Amino acid sequence: MAGGIDAWNGLVAGGAYEAGLAYFSRASRPEELISLSFVLEEGNRVFYERISQDLKEEEAASIFRSMGQAEERHKETLRELHARLAW
């Protein structure tokens, strides 16, 4: 992990940064943004879980499982935030 993205030699996402922001309309209500964030967190969780299943090195697989568990905690935070806003 030393060097972060500047040291990365693998594949990276392409395209303009602003293109991804199309999903986040300024007119969106907070509840809608929370829902979208929840879906993105779940997508990340599935991604990390599938990677962990394909890795042969247990230490690397464990790291990706931990990242998936972090996404679950993020989703719980979003659930709590949504409940606060709903009241």
Secondary structure, DSSP 4 states (H G I P E B T S, - for coil): -TTHHHH--S----S-HHHHGGGS-TT--HHHHHHHHHHHHHHHHHHHHHHHHH-SSHHHHHHHHHHHHHHHHHHHHHHHHHHHHH-
